[in-house]
């Protein structure tokens, strides 16, 4: 995927909220990008990593940094 070369207006579109379980040790802040592992299905803070898919912006904070999945 190439980077933007000019400004882009994404035209906000309302959708439904989808809940994902957080990966062990993950802490996602409200408003942060969220990625989901394509192998485990667990959510984590947005990352440009192999095997993850960006699913959107966190509607609320999620913290699983002290526990397991």
Secondary structure, DSSP 8 states (H G I E B T S, - for coil): ----SS---------------B-TT-EE-TT-EEEEETTT--EEE----TTEEEEEE-SS-EE-TTS--
